[in-house]
């Protein structure tokens, strides 16, 4: 990640001293407007936002710095954005979050004193990289920041997720992998025809009878029911895979993939391009299964996330 040997040496030196470790960052005790640490963050965000939006060459941004915050009961993305003055793109990028469901009680996240995102190319700290990113984002080179304290990546002030990436993050890019029957209404707790036999999260494993984490959702359906792609992408696996049984994995943009397990039939091939709602298989009970159902997962950067759907087929 850190490709500049000089910066790497300095970083390691300070890490040994315990100066730059993330756990040593200032901790926001709460998100009350009266909190002086929060007030300072908000004021610096205002100044940096003005400079980054104006593209000024005469003013310098207040140096990028970080604070940590432990999420409490009642916190939401909306509340954290409002209180901190950061936007959803900054919070997501700073913490590599996969969805809004990553905001959970007792989880520690990091906030900073300017809006922006990290570039995902992992470019080294060099003038050549600076020139490339300035052209890519149409931003003054002077405003670009190489973060050698926390992430070892380029931070782009004032930038946001693209509208397309935001649809993935909020779940708007995904649709239901099965059809509802006409008499059923859409809800997140019962998203498709039949019942959700096992939801995402902690559950009692039906085989071991022990509590485990279930990284997807199991949806009861008739044998042979049509299974559709939840979003457009490329099939990267279409074959039997251990406990998944017959499995289809589709790779989407921005590090996302979806998995469709226990299929009776696989109707796509590895390398095939599919669109949202394309037919990809049939419901079955292959692999480690207790009955006919679809096991469905949404994953981003190898991390399971709670499935969120924009609508129904």
Buried (B, 14 or more C-beta within 10 A) or exposed (E): EBEBEEBBEBBEEBEEEEEBEEEEBEEBEEBEEEBEBBEBBBEBBEBBBEBBEEEBEEEEBBEBBBBBBBBEEEBEBEEBBEBBBBBBBBBBBBBEBBBBBBBEEEEEBBBBBBBBBBBEEBBBBEEEBBEBBBEEBEBBEBBBBBBBBBBBBBBBBBBBBEEEBBBBBBBBBBBBBBBBEEEBEEEEEBBBBBEBBBBBEEBEEEEEEEEEEBBBBBBBBEEEBBBBBBBBBBBEBBEEBEEBBBBBBBBBBBBBBBBBBBBBEBBBEEEBEBEBBBEBBBBBBBBBBEEBBBBBBBBBEEBBBBBBBBEBB
